[in-house]
Every structure is written in C-alpha cells, then in structure tokens.
Amino acid sequence: MSRCFKRLVELSGLPPIRLHDTRHLSATLALLGKADIKVVQERLGHSSRQITSDTYTSVLPQLLTAEAESTSAVVPRPRKARPAREAPQSRAQERGPEADDDGPDEGICRAA
C-alpha cells in the first residue's frame, strides 16, 4: 500500500509525503476545524485523550489561542460606563463663581 501511495504522490507532482503523514494531516486538520478531541482520539485509535492532545495541540498554537480566547469570552466583565457629557465651556463660565460643584445640585442650572 505504501509503495502504491508513494507512486501516486510522485505522479501527482505533490511534495513527497509518506502515507503515515496523511494520518497526522487528517488529525491536524480536524482539530483546526474545531472537531472534538475525543472524536479525533477515537478515529486515531489512541488509548486516551491525553495522547492525542499531547501529540497535536503542541504543534498547533492556533488551538491554544482559540481555546484561550473562547475561555476568556465567557468571563464576566463589568459594563463599560458611558462617558459623561461635558457641559460646554461657555455654560460653565455662565454659572459663575457662585455655582457650588461640590454639592448635590452639581450640574443643575440655577434659575435666573
């Protein structure tokens, strides 16, 4: 089977690849395509997820990045506060020195 595969690769003009390499390629592409690692483990016949994970995630930094981003996406974050509208400069000047910005009436215009 390997000799036949080698001949087909030569005839195709593709770079040299061993038949066994297609096994790794298949697993790698499946994991990049977000296939469940348990499914890949069973297809490859590995005895545990750990073997599959150790073999393939170490060569695929994209998987680690994607995992970190998906985990980060579910972490609750405080809502961003909307920026307060600033009063126009002329309005602040209109209020004059008698305006008390430290009290509960801050930002309320006084009646003339």
N, C-alpha and C positions, 0 to 999 in steps of 0.2 A: 504494500500500500504506500509506504514512504517513497519508494522509487518512482511509482506512478505519479504521486503528488509532485515530487521534485521535477519530473519531466514536464508536467503541466505548468508548473511555475516558470520553467525555462522557456517554454513555448509562448507563454503569455507576455513575456518581456518585463514582468514584475521583478522587483529586487528579490534576491534569494531569501527564502523563508522555509523553516522546517515545518512539517506537519504538526508537530507538538506546539509550535509557536502559535498556531491558529487557536489552540485551546486557550492560551493566555490572552490572545487578542479578543476572543469571544467574551471571556470573563471581564476583561477591562472595559470593553465597550458596553457591556450590560450594566456594570457598576456606574459608569459615566452617565448612562441613560437612566439612572436612578432605580435600577432593579433592586429588589430586596436582597440583601446579602445572604439571607437564608436560602433563597431560591438558587442563587449562584452557587452556594456551597453544595447544595444537593445535586445540581447539574454536574458539578465537577467531581462529585464523589468524595469530597473532603469529609473527614470524620467530625469536624467541628467548625463552627463559625469563625473561631479564633484563627484557624489555619488560613482560611480564605481572607479574613481581614488582614492578618499579618502579611500575607503574600501580596495582596493587591492594593490596599489603601496606602501602604508605604510608598508605592510608585505613582500614586495619583494624588498629588497635593490638592487638585481641584475638589476631590471628595472631602478632604478635611476642611477646606474653605467653605464648601457648600454646607457641610454639617454644622460648622461653627455659625454661619450666617442664619441657618434655619433655627438653631437653638436660640440665638440672640434675638430673633424676630418675635419669639413668644415671651420674652422677659418684659414684665410690665414697666412702663416708664411714665413719669409724670407728664401731664399735658403741657405743651408749651404755652406760656402765658402770652396773651396778645399784647403787643406793645401799646402802652397808654398813649393816647393822643395828646400832643403837647399844645398848649394854648399858644396862639400866635404871639410874637414878641410885643406887638403893639398893645394887645389886650393886657398883658402882664404889666406893661407900663401904665395903662389906663387905671389899673387898680390902685396904684399909688402906694405910698408908704404905710397908709392906714390898714392895708389888707393884712390879715393875720393868716399866714400859710401854715401855722403850727396847730391850729385848732380844728374842730370838727367841720367848720364851714369851708375848709380848703377847697378851692376850685369853684366856689359858688360866687357868682357876681352879685354884688350888693346893689340894691335899688338906689337910684339917684334921688 
